[in-house]
Structures are given as C-alpha cells and as structure tokens.
Amino acid sequence: MALGNIIVTGAAGFIGSCMVGLLNEQGFENLIIVDEFNRQDKYPNLEGKTWWHKIDRDELFDWLITKKPKVDLVFHLGARTDTTEFDYAVHQRLNLEYSKKVWTYCTANQVPLVYASSAATYGNGEFGYDDDHDLIDRLKPLNPYGVSKNEFDKWALAQSAAPPCWYGLKFFNVYGPNEYHKGRMASVIWHSFLQIREKGFVQLFRSHRPDFKDGQQLRDFIYVMDVVRVCLWLAENRPQSGIYNLGTGQARSFEDLAKATFAGLYMKADIRFIDMPEDIRDKYQYFTEANMSKLRRVGYTEPFHTLEEGVFDYTRHFLEPGLYY
C-alpha cells in the first residue's frame, strides 16, 4: 500500500522504535516521529533509522495546525507506561487527554489510527480476557496506568465522530529489543538476562497466593516483532474498527520464561525465589491470557512466536551481542 506521511508517537521508546524499524524495512521513510527526545538512554533506539521529521510530543499539535502536512496514518504508541506511578494525574495527562487529541486530529483529517491500549485494563481478570466492547465499561484495572488506558477505550467507543478506521490494541506482556531504557518496567526476560550475566542465576517473585506455586504465575508473553507486524497489518488491511487483544493466546509461566532465557544462553537453569515488593503485591496480575479469536476472525493468519522462539531470538540476536532493532 502506498502511504504518505506516517506519524509514530513514542517513536524513541520500546514498541514505537520497533515500529519505526519495521516501517523502514518495508520501505517507509516518510515518518513523523514524536516523543520526548531528551533522554540519552533512548538515543540508541533510533540509531540507523530514517524519518522525515522529528518533533517533541508537546509541540506536535501546534506543528500540525501550522504546517498542515498530509498525514495518511497514525501509530499512537507513546504513553506513560509505569504501573508503579500512582499519581493518576500523570497518566490522565499523557495517556488519556493526549490520546483524545490524537483521536480528534485523526477524526477531523480522516486519518486511520492504530493506538496502544493495554491488558492492564483487565485488572484481576474477573470478567475474563475477551476484547468484547460490551465488557469494557465493567473492567476494573488494578493501577492508575490501567485505569487511564481503559478510560480512553471507553471514551473512544462512546464517540459518534471517529477516524475512518481505528484500532485500539490491548497489548499483553510485550518483550524484545529496544526496551533497555525501561529499567524496572522492562520485561522479565531482560531482567533475567542481566541477573544471569551478573550472578549466574535468576530470581523470580515468590507467589503470595495459595492457588499459584512459586514461579507459576501465568502471563501471555508476546514478542515485539509480532506486535508491530499486527499494527502494520491492521493499517494496511483495514478490517472492522474496534478494540482488539494482542497477545499470543497462550499463557506461560515465569518459570518457563526464565528457563527459555537460560536456553538462549546455552546454560543450565538456576532459578531462585524472592518476596514480591509490597508496593505491587496487591495490584499484581497472576494470570493473563488473550482471547485472540477476534483478530483471527477479521483475517490475521500469521503465527506468533512461541515463548521459546521469541526469547531465543531476543537473547541470541539482541541481548547477547548488545544490539538494537
């Protein structure tokens, strides 16, 4: 598909920079990349990538009004993703109000929109993990980040005016290259790799629920390479608008994940357990698993990396040699 200018927000971040990388690979270089560009630890995420214009997120909307560039597509992947940031005002400004501005721009200019929601919207999962629009009003996220994402999903569904096509993607546990700057919020694979390098073993959180054994907390882990490919597929194929899950559809344990990381380093697994920090203990998801039937129904047929395949690729081709995508 021939496209003019493409906006990517969060372009210096984890998923956003991988989106830029994939777009470049597919021949798209007419990108307007948006982020806070003052963090040096994010600079390597954009090295070797090509774009047309780079702009600070706080200047984007004034620039769009002034310059009036022709925009054919928006990937809105920028957000405050820290689940341990409990000041809701921060999430409200960056995740809710900013996203409303993106939506309003796309609606007024008839620009297709793909935006990042989150599996954090599901909370404890008491209503399951189905991307059914009728359930979204009932969901009870466990932290302000999840609340802000769910509030935007609810707002989007309530709008009578919308972009010509739009997709809100509930990302499950995404891992992969270019997450190195995320620190505490980086994936368990990244933390496991560092621990193995430093200590030769991996520490996982002990279970604080009797129905889960230590290391058997279950999450739907999805490789970032699969995530950005789905984003691009939606933008190019434009199925029915709406909110879609984006996981593998297969929950796996943290123990499986740690073992896969050791396997990627050709090492024997050595896993030890520590208490979970109290500040996240009562807001911790013990099970997530995306129902992926909706995305499959609208025509996405590509397989997702298994946990072992994704972790091996990440470990061998990025973590071990210290490379970015």
N, C-alpha and C positions, 0 to 999 in steps of 0.2 A: 504494500500500500504506500502510495506517495503521500508524504506528510510535510507540511510547512514547519513552522517553529513549534517546538515542544517544550513546555515548562516542566521542570522537575524540581519540586521543593524537597528540602532535606538532602540536597544533592551531595553534600560533603559527608553525610552520615553513612551509616551502615547499609541499609537497604537502598537508599537513594543513590549512593555512589555505585552500587552494583547495577542499579537500573541504568545509570549513565553508561557504564561499561558495556552492558548488553546492547543498548541503543547504538553505541559507537560500532560494535561488532556487526550490527545489522545495517550499517551504512548511514545512520542518522547522526549528523554533526551539528545540525541547526538547533542546538539546545539552549534554552534559557535556564541556567542553573541558579537555584535560590537556596540560601542558607545563611547562618551566621558564619562568616569566613574568618573569624578572628582566633580560632583555636588551632594552634600549631599541630596538635596531635591528630587533627583531621586532614592535614595537608596531603599526606601520602595517599589518601583515598582517591584523590583527583589527579595524581601524577600520571602522565601519559594519556590522559583523556582529552577529548576535544569538545568544545562548545562554542556557541556564537556569542552569548552574553552572560555575564555573571553579575548577580545583584543581591544585596543584603535583603533578608526577608522583610525587614521593617520598611524598606523602600519600594517593595515590589508594586504595590497598588498605585502609588503616585506615579511610578515609572510607566505602568501600563496605561494610565489615563493620559499622561503627557506624550509618550512615544507612539501609542496605538499600534503596536506590532501586530501582524497577523499571527494568531496562535491557533493551531489545529488540534492540540491535545494537551491535557494537564495530567501529570502524575503527582498527586499531592501526598508525599511520603514524609514530609517534615512534621515532627511533633516533639513534645516533651514526653519522653518515654520512661522516666524514672518512677518506678512503682513505689519507691520509698520516699518520694516527695509528697508530703501530706498537706501541703498548702494548696488547697483547691484553686485558689485564685490564679496560681501559676498555670495550672492545667486549663483552667477556663479561658485564659487569655490566649495561650498558644495552641491549644487543641480544639477548643470549641469556637471561640469568636473568630480566630484566624481562618478556620475551616469554613465558617459561614461566609466570609469574604471571598474565599476561593470559589465556593459554590455560586455566589451571587455574580461574580465575574463570568464564570463559565455559562451561567444561565443567560445573562444579558448578551453575551457574544456567541452563543450557540457553540460552545466548545465542549467536546466529550471530556469526562472527568473520571479518573481512577484514583481512589483515595484509600488510605490506610485506616482501617478500624483495628480491632484487636480482640483476641479471645479472652482478654481480661474482662470484657463486658459480660461474660457468662458467670462471673463470680464463683460460687461453690458448685455450679452446675446442677442446681436443684431442678432446673427446667430442661436439663439436657444440653446438648451442643448442636442444636438444629438451627440453621440460618433461616428460620421461618419468620417473616416480618411480623406476624401476629404475636410472637413471643417477646419481641424486643422491649415493649413497654413494661414487661413484668420482670426483666432481668435485674439482679442486684449485685453489681460489681463490688469487689472487696476493698478497693482503694480509689483514691481520687483520680488517678490516671484512667482506670477502667470506667469510672463514672463519666469523665469528660468525653471519652470515646463513645459511650453509649448514648449520652445526651445528644451528641452530633448525629448519630444514626437515627435517633428518634426525630430530631429536627428535620433531617433530610427526608424522611418518609412522610412527614407532615406537609411538605411544601407542594403547593399546586404548580408553581413555576420551577422548572428543573432544567439541567443541561440536556442536550438532545439524547445523550445516553450517559449513564453514570453507574459506577461500580464501587461499592464500599466493601473492602476485603478484610475479614476478621482474621488477621494473621495469628497463627498459633505460635509455638516456640521456634522462632527462626534462628538459625545459626549459620556461620560461614565467614568467609574472608571480609575484611574491612570493618569488623566490629571491635578492633583492638583498642579504640579510644573509649569504649563504653565502661571500662572499669568494672565496678561491682555488678552493673547491669548487663555485662557481656554473657554469652552463653556458658553453660556448664562445661561444654567441650573446651572452650578457650581457657577457662579456669583449670580444668583438669590437665590440659597440656602444660600449663605453667607449673602446676604442682609436680607433675611427673618430672619435668626438667629440673626443678629445684630440689625435690625431696625423694623422688622415685616412687611415690605413692599418691593416691587420690583420696581426698577427704570429701565425703558426702554428708548431707544433713541426715541425722537420725530422724526416724518417724516419731511424731508426737501424737499419733492416733493409733489405737489398738487394732484397727482393721487394716493397717498397712505395715508391713515389715520394713525394717531399715533398708533404704535403697530401692524400695519397690514403689515409691511414689511414681505415678504414671503421667506422662505428658505426650502430646502429639508434636514431635520434633520435625521441623521441615527445613530443608536446605535452601539457602537464599537463592541459589541458582534456579530452583523450581519456582520460587516466589516471583522473581522478576519475569520469568518466562510466561507465567499466568497473567501478570499485569499487561505484558505486551500483547498476548493473545486476545485478551478482552478488548484492548484498544483497537486491534486490527479487525476482529471478527464481529464485535458489537452485538452480542446476544441481548436478551432481555435485561433491562436495567434493574438494579437492586443490590441488596447486601448478600455477600457470598462468604462462606467459610473458605479459609485457605490453610489447610494442614495436609497431612498425608492420609488421614482417616484411620491411622493405626497408632494407638497409644503404646509407648515403650517406657521401660523403667530407667531411672537414673543409673542403676547398676549396669544395665545393658549399654547405656551411653558411655559410661566410664570404661567398660571392657572394650568397646569399639575404639575408643581413643588409644588405649594401650595397644590394640591390634594394629592401628595405623602407625604406631611407632615400633612395631615388631617386638613388643615387650610383654612379659607375663603380668597379668593384672594383680595389683596390690591395692585394695580398697579399704579404707578405714572410715569410721563414722564419728561425727561431732554433733553437738546440740545445735539446733536451728536458732539463729538470733531471735531474741524475744520480740523485737520490733516488727518482725514479719510473721511470727508464728501463728497468730490468729487470723492472718489475711493470706494464707498460703493455699494455693490450689494443689490438691493431692491427685487429681485426675482431670485430664482434658483429652478429648478425642473428637476431632472434627467429623461431622456428618458431611461427606463430600458429594452426596448424590445430586445436589442442585447444580454444581458446576459441571458435573459429568452429563447431566441431562441437557444442558444447553450446548454441549458439543466438545468440551475439552477432553481429549482422549489420551494425552501424553502420560506416561507413567511418572511417578515421583521416585526420587532416590529413596531406597530403604535407608534406615538409620546407619547400617554398616557401610553402605556405599557412599553416603554423603559424608560421614565422619572420616572415612578413609581418604576420600578426595580432598577434604579440607585439611586433614592432618598432613598428608604426603605432599600436596601441591602448594599449600599456602603456609601453614603453621611451621612445619619443619624447615623449609627454606626461607621463612620470613618474608613471604611475598604477599602482595595485594592483588585484587582483581581489577 
